[in-house]
Amino acid sequence: MIPLSRYLLAATVGAMLSTMSAWGAERTVDLFPRGPAHRVSQDVVEVAPGDTIRFVVAEGHRVESIRGMQPPGGVEFHGQPGQDLVVTFDKPGVYAYRCKEHYAQGEVGLIVVGDTRNIVSAAAVRHPGEAQKVFEKLFRRWRAEG
């Protein structure tokens, strides 16, 4: 028979570990027009597994993940037009997001959660218009800094 104090300790540690993502930090990314071009406030955001990003979305914008640009089992997300979206990232890897309405104009960004295990497959995804140029620049910059 397990002593009550050990049982309580094990239950407490288990509960703490199961809610670890609730303790994660929250970062903010704004989607808005800046001058004649559509851009985001932070084009590369680094977070730890369990952290949350609050996408603050201006009227006429909508944030969503880009298929094929997240690690296996990573979260996919789709916001509503003009509505903020909060997403928690539990799986390590590289994620990409876009403003659905301004994707071809280059309103895109990267999120690096812990490590870059899927960077090669994420960088291989092709994009329309300015988005391709923006992602090429972001991946070059990340490789140079990382």
MDTraj code that builds the backbone (N, CA, C; nanometers):
import mdtraj as md
import numpy as np

residues = "MET ILE PRO LEU SER ARG TYR LEU LEU ALA ALA THR VAL GLY ALA MET LEU SER THR MET SER ALA TRP GLY ALA GLU ARG THR VAL ASP LEU PHE PRO ARG GLY PRO ALA HIS ARG VAL SER GLN ASP VAL VAL GLU VAL ALA PRO GLY ASP THR ILE ARG PHE VAL VAL ALA GLU GLY HIS ARG VAL GLU SER ILE ARG GLY MET GLN PRO PRO GLY GLY VAL GLU PHE HIS GLY GLN PRO GLY GLN ASP LEU VAL VAL THR PHE ASP LYS PRO GLY VAL TYR ALA TYR ARG CYS LYS GLU HIS TYR ALA GLN GLY GLU VAL GLY LEU ILE VAL VAL GLY ASP THR ARG ASN ILE VAL SER ALA ALA ALA VAL ARG HIS PRO GLY GLU ALA GLN LYS VAL PHE GLU LYS LEU PHE ARG ARG TRP ARG ALA GLU GLY".split()
xyz = np.array([
    [0.0840, -0.1181, 0.0000],
    [0.0000, 0.0000, 0.0000],
    [0.0889, 0.1249, 0.0000],
    [0.0525, 0.2245, -0.0847],
    [0.1287, 0.3481, -0.0957],
    [0.0852, 0.4435, 0.0148],
    [0.1841, 0.5009, 0.0885],
    [0.1481, 0.5976, 0.1920],
    [0.0739, 0.7162, 0.1297],
    [-0.0198, 0.7727, 0.2031],
    [-0.1028, 0.8827, 0.1544],
    [-0.0189, 1.0007, 0.1063],
    [0.0897, 1.0352, 0.1766],
    [0.1714, 1.1504, 0.1386],
    [0.2355, 1.1294, 0.0010],
    [0.2808, 1.0071, -0.0292],
    [0.3382, 0.9793, -0.1614],
    [0.2309, 0.9844, -0.2695],
    [0.1140, 0.9348, -0.2382],
    [0.0038, 0.9379, -0.3335],
    [-0.0322, 1.0825, -0.3662],
    [-0.0433, 1.1670, -0.2620],
    [-0.0765, 1.3071, -0.2837],
    [0.0319, 1.3783, -0.3636],
    [0.1579, 1.3494, -0.3345],
    [0.2680, 1.4094, -0.4088],
    [0.2622, 1.3674, -0.5555],
    [0.2421, 1.2406, -0.5816],
    [0.2344, 1.1918, -0.7193],
    [0.1157, 1.2535, -0.7931],
    [0.0034, 1.2642, -0.7260],
    [-0.1151, 1.3238, -0.7884],
    [-0.0923, 1.4714, -0.8179],
    [-0.0261, 1.5420, -0.7262],
    [0.0007, 1.6845, -0.7466],
    [0.0957, 1.7062, -0.8630],
    [0.2049, 1.6304, -0.8682],
    [0.3004, 1.6424, -0.9790],
    [0.2333, 1.6073, -1.1109],
    [0.1536, 1.5033, -1.1140],
    [0.0823, 1.4656, -1.2358],
    [-0.0109, 1.5749, -1.2830],
    [-0.0822, 1.6349, -1.1919],
    [-0.1733, 1.7443, -1.2278],
    [-0.0956, 1.8642, -1.2798],
    [0.0182, 1.8935, -1.2189],
    [0.0996, 2.0056, -1.2643],
    [0.1518, 1.9813, -1.4055],
    [0.2007, 1.8626, -1.4325],
    [0.2530, 1.8309, -1.5651],
    [0.1442, 1.8323, -1.6706],
    [0.0267, 1.7874, -1.6363],
    [-0.0818, 1.7833, -1.7350],
    [-0.1338, 1.9219, -1.7693],
    [-0.1098, 2.0211, -1.6841],
    [-0.1549, 2.1573, -1.7120],
    [-0.0395, 2.2503, -1.7445],
    [0.0773, 2.1951, -1.7770],
    [0.1955, 2.2758, -1.8013],
    [0.1725, 2.3824, -1.9076],
    [0.0983, 2.3515, -2.0149],
    [0.0766, 2.4505, -2.1200],
    [-0.0037, 2.5698, -2.0688],
    [-0.0812, 2.5513, -1.9638],
    [-0.1561, 2.6635, -1.9079],
    [-0.0612, 2.7654, -1.8460],
    [0.0610, 2.7256, -1.8167],
    [0.1584, 2.8160, -1.7573],
    [0.2426, 2.8860, -1.8630],
    [0.2243, 2.8527, -1.9891],
    [0.3055, 2.9103, -2.0956],
    [0.2870, 3.0602, -2.1076],
    [0.3846, 3.1212, -2.1706],
    [0.3792, 3.2652, -2.1950],
    [0.2845, 3.2955, -2.3105],
    [0.2401, 3.4200, -2.3177],
    [0.1562, 3.4625, -2.4301],
    [0.2265, 3.5749, -2.5029],
    [0.2337, 3.5628, -2.6354],
    [0.2908, 3.6660, -2.7222],
    [0.1790, 3.7192, -2.8105],
    [0.1987, 3.8381, -2.8654],
    [0.0988, 3.8998, -2.9519],
    [0.1587, 3.9270, -3.0892],
    [0.0823, 3.8952, -3.1929],
    [0.1181, 3.9268, -3.3307],
    [-0.0004, 4.0026, -3.3906],
    [0.0273, 4.1182, -3.4500],
    [-0.0776, 4.1999, -3.5119],
    [-0.0777, 4.1796, -3.6627],
    [-0.1968, 4.1625, -3.7206],
    [-0.2145, 4.1585, -3.8650],
    [-0.2845, 4.2862, -3.9057],
    [-0.2150, 4.3688, -3.9825],
    [-0.2708, 4.4971, -4.0199],
    [-0.1989, 4.5507, -4.1431],
    [-0.2654, 4.6401, -4.2158],
    [-0.1968, 4.7031, -4.3278],
    [-0.0974, 4.8059, -4.2755],
    [0.0223, 4.8070, -4.3328],
    [0.1239, 4.9053, -4.2957],
    [0.1670, 4.9742, -4.4243],
    [0.1259, 5.0957, -4.4441],
    [0.1582, 5.1663, -4.5675],
    [0.0875, 5.0993, -4.6839],
    [0.1519, 5.0986, -4.8018],
    [0.0878, 5.0391, -4.9189],
    [0.0909, 4.8862, -4.9168],
    [0.1732, 4.8270, -4.8280],
    [0.1872, 4.6810, -4.8240],
    [0.1161, 4.6241, -4.7022],
    [0.0779, 4.4993, -4.7121],
    [0.0178, 4.4292, -4.5987],
    [0.1292, 4.3527, -4.5281],
    [0.1423, 4.3726, -4.3984],
    [0.2479, 4.3092, -4.3216],
    [0.1953, 4.2671, -4.1850],
    [0.2806, 4.1968, -4.1127],
    [0.2503, 4.1568, -3.9752],
    [0.3493, 4.2269, -3.8833],
    [0.3159, 4.2372, -3.7551],
    [0.4014, 4.3104, -3.6618],
    [0.5326, 4.2378, -3.6339],
    [0.5312, 4.1066, -3.6355],
    [0.6525, 4.0262, -3.6139],
    [0.6524, 3.9159, -3.7181],
    [0.7508, 3.9167, -3.8073],
    [0.7491, 3.8157, -3.9126],
    [0.8070, 3.6815, -3.8681],
    [0.8882, 3.6806, -3.7613],
    [0.9348, 3.5552, -3.7012],
    [0.9165, 3.5668, -3.5501],
    [0.8438, 3.4719, -3.4927],
    [0.8191, 3.4709, -3.3491],
    [0.8740, 3.3396, -3.2945],
    [0.9577, 3.3481, -3.1923],
    [1.0107, 3.2285, -3.1267],
    [0.9405, 3.2109, -2.9931],
    [0.8860, 3.0910, -2.9703],
    [0.8178, 3.0597, -2.8453],
    [0.8602, 2.9207, -2.7988],
    [0.8301, 2.8905, -2.6756],
    [0.8564, 2.7583, -2.6188],
    [0.7308, 2.6726, -2.6334],
    [0.7474, 2.5401, -2.6368],
    [0.6284, 2.4541, -2.6379],
    [0.5381, 2.4875, -2.5193],
    [0.4081, 2.4972, -2.5476],
    [0.3111, 2.5333, -2.4451],
    [0.2774, 2.6812, -2.4425],
    [0.3549, 2.7624, -2.5156],
    [0.3259, 2.9055, -2.5210],
    [0.2080, 2.9331, -2.6138],
    [0.1504, 3.0502, -2.5970],
    [0.0325, 3.0912, -2.6718],
    [0.0637, 3.2172, -2.7516],
    [0.0065, 3.2254, -2.8703],
    [0.0142, 3.3482, -2.9491],
    [-0.1268, 3.4008, -2.9674],
    [-0.1416, 3.5290, -2.9376],
    [-0.2680, 3.5990, -2.9610],
    [-0.2494, 3.6779, -3.0899],
    [-0.3232, 3.6385, -3.1930],
    [-0.3225, 3.7105, -3.3192],
    [-0.4282, 3.8202, -3.3094],
    [-0.3849, 3.9449, -3.3149],
    [-0.4752, 4.0590, -3.3109],
    [-0.5005, 4.0977, -3.4565],
    [-0.6246, 4.0839, -3.4984],
    [-0.6596, 4.0907, -3.6393],
    [-0.7425, 4.2153, -3.6686],
    [-0.6923, 4.2969, -3.7605],
    [-0.7657, 4.4169, -3.8016],
    [-0.8822, 4.3787, -3.8922],
    [-0.9777, 4.4700, -3.9039],
    [-1.0910, 4.4485, -3.9937],
    [-1.0376, 4.4232, -4.1347],
    [-1.0962, 4.3254, -4.2020],
    [-1.0544, 4.2929, -4.3377],
    [-0.9392, 4.1939, -4.3449],
    [-0.9017, 4.1371, -4.2302],
    [-0.7928, 4.0391, -4.2249],
    [-0.8451, 3.9124, -4.1560],
    [-0.7765, 3.8006, -4.1825],
    [-0.8122, 3.6728, -4.1197],
    [-0.6857, 3.5882, -4.1129],
    [-0.6509, 3.5381, -3.9953],
    [-0.5289, 3.4593, -3.9788],
    [-0.5598, 3.3108, -3.9895],
    [-0.4671, 3.2374, -4.0521],
    [-0.4791, 3.0916, -4.0577],
    [-0.3423, 3.0303, -4.0829],
    [-0.3290, 2.9047, -4.0425],
    [-0.2051, 2.8314, -4.0675],
    [-0.1980, 2.7959, -4.2154],
    [-0.0758, 2.7634, -4.2594],
    [-0.0542, 2.7252, -4.3987],
    [-0.0273, 2.5753, -4.4025],
    [-0.1097, 2.5048, -4.4773],
    [-0.0989, 2.3592, -4.4872],
    [0.0423, 2.3183, -4.5310],
    [0.0970, 2.2180, -4.4625],
    [0.2305, 2.1669, -4.4933],
    [0.3423, 2.2431, -4.4256],
    [0.3069, 2.3474, -4.3515],
    [0.4092, 2.4278, -4.2842],
    [0.3898, 2.4242, -4.1331],
    [0.3761, 2.3018, -4.0816],
    [0.3740, 2.2790, -3.9382],
    [0.4307, 2.1384, -3.9157],
    [0.4839, 2.1113, -3.7977],
    [0.5379, 1.9777, -3.7721],
    [0.4263, 1.8739, -3.7674],
    [0.4594, 1.7458, -3.7873],
    [0.3568, 1.6418, -3.7766],
    [0.2853, 1.6504, -3.6415],
    [0.1529, 1.6524, -3.6472],
    [0.0734, 1.6622, -3.5247],
    [0.0608, 1.8029, -3.4708],
    [0.1205, 1.8997, -3.5409],
    [0.1133, 2.0385, -3.4968],
    [-0.0246, 2.0978, -3.5231],
    [-0.0581, 2.1983, -3.4483],
    [-0.1894, 2.2609, -3.4554],
    [-0.2095, 2.3324, -3.5894],
    [-0.3278, 2.3143, -3.6462],
    [-0.3725, 2.3947, -3.7602],
    [-0.4792, 2.4877, -3.7067],
    [-0.4835, 2.6103, -3.7582],
    [-0.5801, 2.7069, -3.7065],
    [-0.6371, 2.7921, -3.8185],
    [-0.7599, 2.8378, -3.7970],
    [-0.8333, 2.9174, -3.8954],
    [-0.9197, 3.0175, -3.8195],
    [-0.8855, 3.1445, -3.8305],
    [-0.9625, 3.2479, -3.7634],
    [-1.0772, 3.2983, -3.8491],
    [-1.1600, 3.3793, -3.7889],
    [-1.2726, 3.4427, -3.8569],
    [-1.2319, 3.5838, -3.8995],
    [-1.2913, 3.6371, -4.0057],
    [-1.2558, 3.7709, -4.0523],
    [-1.2698, 3.8760, -3.9414],
    [-1.1639, 3.9560, -3.9226],
    [-1.1670, 4.0658, -3.8272],
    [-1.1714, 4.0255, -3.6818],
    [-1.1539, 3.8961, -3.6503],
    [-1.1603, 3.8507, -3.5109],
    [-1.0249, 3.7986, -3.4647],
    [-0.9874, 3.8375, -3.3429],
    [-0.8628, 3.7889, -3.2841],
    [-0.8702, 3.6378, -3.2660],
    [-0.7542, 3.5759, -3.2614],
    [-0.7466, 3.4307, -3.2446],
    [-0.6322, 3.3991, -3.1490],
    [-0.6566, 3.3102, -3.0540],
    [-0.5548, 3.2667, -2.9588],
    [-0.5232, 3.1204, -2.9874],
    [-0.3926, 3.0910, -3.0071],
    [-0.3493, 2.9556, -3.0423],
    [-0.2360, 2.9147, -2.9491],
    [-0.2467, 2.7944, -2.8918],
    [-0.1402, 2.7384, -2.8091],
    [-0.0617, 2.6387, -2.8926],
    [0.0710, 2.6500, -2.8888],
    [0.1602, 2.5661, -2.9677],
    [0.2316, 2.4675, -2.8753],
    [0.1888, 2.3411, -2.8798],
    [0.2461, 2.2387, -2.7928],
    [0.3571, 2.1581, -2.8604],
    [0.3488, 2.1398, -2.9908],
    [0.4470, 2.0574, -3.0632],
    [0.5621, 2.1443, -3.1132],
    [0.6867, 2.1051, -3.0855],
    [0.8018, 2.1801, -3.1354],
    [0.8100, 2.1748, -3.2882],
    [0.8638, 2.2808, -3.3467],
    [0.8853, 2.2861, -3.4902],
    [0.8545, 2.4230, -3.5463],
    [0.8589, 2.4313, -3.6799],
    [0.8326, 2.5550, -3.7520],
    [0.6886, 2.5540, -3.8017],
    [0.6179, 2.6636, -3.7800],
    [0.4810, 2.6826, -3.8265],
    [0.4802, 2.8086, -3.9131],
    [0.3878, 2.8165, -4.0066],
    [0.3698, 2.9387, -4.0847],
    [0.2237, 2.9794, -4.0786],
    [0.2023, 3.1096, -4.0885],
    [0.0653, 3.1607, -4.0898],
    [0.0533, 3.2669, -4.1976],
    [-0.0703, 3.2965, -4.2316],
    [-0.0982, 3.3965, -4.3342],
    [-0.2274, 3.4695, -4.3005],
    [-0.2397, 3.5865, -4.3591],
    [-0.3691, 3.6522, -4.3648],
    [-0.4336, 3.5966, -4.4905],
    [-0.5460, 3.5326, -4.4764],
    [-0.6095, 3.4680, -4.5907],
    [-0.6362, 3.5674, -4.7038],
    [-0.6797, 3.6865, -4.6689],
    [-0.7147, 3.7863, -4.7695],
    [-0.5929, 3.8491, -4.8372],
    [-0.4775, 3.8513, -4.7717],
    [-0.3604, 3.9214, -4.8239],
    [-0.2373, 3.8308, -4.8354],
    [-0.2612, 3.7041, -4.8545],
    [-0.1547, 3.6038, -4.8666],
    [-0.0620, 3.6382, -4.9835],
    [-0.1168, 3.6588, -5.1014],
    [-0.0357, 3.6858, -5.2202],
    [0.0403, 3.8181, -5.2102],
    [-0.0070, 3.9094, -5.1241],
    [0.0632, 4.0358, -5.1039],
    [0.1756, 4.0233, -5.0012],
    [0.1918, 3.9054, -4.9422],
    [0.3027, 3.8819, -4.8502],
    [0.2726, 3.9029, -4.7037],
    [0.1473, 3.9011, -4.6643],
    [0.1127, 3.9146, -4.5223],
    [0.1212, 3.7760, -4.4585],
    [0.2447, 3.7369, -4.4234],
    [0.2750, 3.6027, -4.3738],
    [0.3803, 3.6116, -4.2639],
    [0.3974, 3.5020, -4.1905],
    [0.5007, 3.4971, -4.0882],
    [0.5308, 3.3551, -4.0451],
    [0.6396, 3.3419, -3.9692],
    [0.6842, 3.2131, -3.9162],
    [0.6785, 3.2136, -3.7642],
    [0.6501, 3.0969, -3.7094],
    [0.6544, 3.0746, -3.5657],
    [0.7479, 2.9568, -3.5434],
    [0.8490, 2.9759, -3.4602],
    [0.9430, 2.8686, -3.4270],
    [0.9167, 2.8286, -3.2830],
    [0.8726, 2.7050, -3.2666],
    [0.8383, 2.6534, -3.1347],
    [0.9485, 2.5569, -3.0902],
    [1.0387, 2.6056, -3.0077],
    [1.1426, 2.5209, -2.9503],
    [1.2584, 2.4870, -3.0428],
    [1.2310, 2.4295, -3.1591],
    [1.3368, 2.3929, -3.2518],
    [1.2853, 2.3981, -3.3951],
    [1.3719, 2.3639, -3.4893],
    [1.3358, 2.3758, -3.6314],
    [1.3345, 2.2399, -3.7010],
    [1.2863, 2.1379, -3.6337],
    [1.2905, 2.0002, -3.6856],
    [1.2287, 1.9840, -3.8239],
    [1.1334, 2.0648, -3.8630],
    [1.0664, 2.0497, -3.9925],
    [1.0967, 2.1657, -4.0874],
    [1.2071, 2.2350, -4.0662],
    [1.2360, 2.3544, -4.1453],
    [1.2542, 2.3234, -4.2939],
    [1.3120, 2.2101, -4.3267],
    [1.3347, 2.1759, -4.4681],
    [1.2017, 2.1563, -4.5400],
    [1.1104, 2.0801, -4.4804],
    [0.9809, 2.0582, -4.5461],
    [0.8976, 2.1863, -4.5485],
    [0.9056, 2.2688, -4.4448],
    [0.8314, 2.3953, -4.4440],
    [0.8840, 2.4891, -4.5521],
    [1.0158, 2.4954, -4.5683],
    [1.0754, 2.5838, -4.6684],
    [1.0463, 2.5376, -4.8112],
    [1.0114, 2.4117, -4.8293],
    [0.9837, 2.3584, -4.9631],
    [0.8446, 2.3946, -5.0154],
    [0.7558, 2.4415, -4.9292],
    [0.6199, 2.4774, -4.9715],
    [0.6266, 2.6025, -5.0588],
    [0.5528, 2.6038, -5.1678],
    [0.5500, 2.7166, -5.2614],
    [0.4290, 2.8048, -5.2336],
    [0.4428, 2.9350, -5.2646],
    [0.3418, 3.0352, -5.2312],
    [0.3180, 3.1290, -5.3490],
    [0.2012, 3.1937, -5.3522],
    [0.1734, 3.2885, -5.4595],
    [0.2394, 3.4252, -5.4348],
    [0.2726, 3.4932, -5.5428],
    [0.3152, 3.6329, -5.5388],
    [0.4233, 3.6671, -5.4395],
    [0.4006, 3.7767, -5.3668],
    [0.4971, 3.8279, -5.2696],
    [0.5220, 3.7323, -5.1538],
    [0.4264, 3.6474, -5.1227],
    [0.4441, 3.5539, -5.0107],
    [0.5676, 3.4672, -5.0321],
    [0.5925, 3.4223, -5.1549],
    [0.7108, 3.3402, -5.1833],
    [0.8382, 3.4177, -5.1509],
    [0.8443, 3.5439, -5.1917],
    [0.9636, 3.6260, -5.1662],
    [0.9831, 3.6494, -5.0164],
    [0.8732, 3.6759, -4.9460],
    [0.8828, 3.6999, -4.8017],
    [0.9330, 3.5746, -4.7307],
    [0.8767, 3.4578, -4.7632],
    [0.9219, 3.3347, -4.6975],
    [1.0675, 3.3032, -4.7309],
    [1.1088, 3.3234, -4.8546],
    [1.2496, 3.2994, -4.8901],
    [1.3407, 3.3869, -4.8051],
    [1.3042, 3.5141, -4.7882],
    [1.3823, 3.6063, -4.7054],
    [1.3838, 3.5595, -4.5594],
    [1.2684, 3.5183, -4.5071],
    [1.2607, 3.4748, -4.3675],
    [1.3438, 3.3500, -4.3427],
    [1.3374, 3.2530, -4.4335],
    [1.4163, 3.1310, -4.4152],
    [1.5659, 3.1601, -4.4277],
    [1.6059, 3.2485, -4.5203],
    [1.7485, 3.2858, -4.5313],
    [1.7948, 3.3533, -4.4015],
    [1.7144, 3.4471, -4.3520],
    [1.7494, 3.5177, -4.2285],
    [1.7574, 3.4208, -4.1108],
    [1.6640, 3.3285, -4.1020],
    [1.6633, 3.2331, -3.9908],
    [1.7886, 3.1459, -3.9947],
    [1.8248, 3.0982, -4.1137],
    [1.9447, 3.0128, -4.1265],
    [2.0705, 3.0919, -4.0889],
    [2.0768, 3.2190, -4.1274],
    [2.1932, 3.3016, -4.0973],
    [2.2049, 3.3289, -3.9477],
    [2.0911, 3.3521, -3.8825],
    [2.0920, 3.3819, -3.7395],
    [2.0970, 3.2566, -3.6530],
    [2.0352, 3.1483, -3.7047],
    [2.0241, 3.0254, -3.6258],
    [2.1456, 2.9451, -3.6355],
])
top = md.Topology()
chain = top.add_chain()
for i, resn in enumerate(residues, 1):
    res = top.add_residue(resn, chain, resSeq=i)
    for name in ("N", "CA", "C"):
        top.add_atom(name, md.element.get_by_symbol(name[0]), res)
traj = md.Trajectory(xyz[None], top)
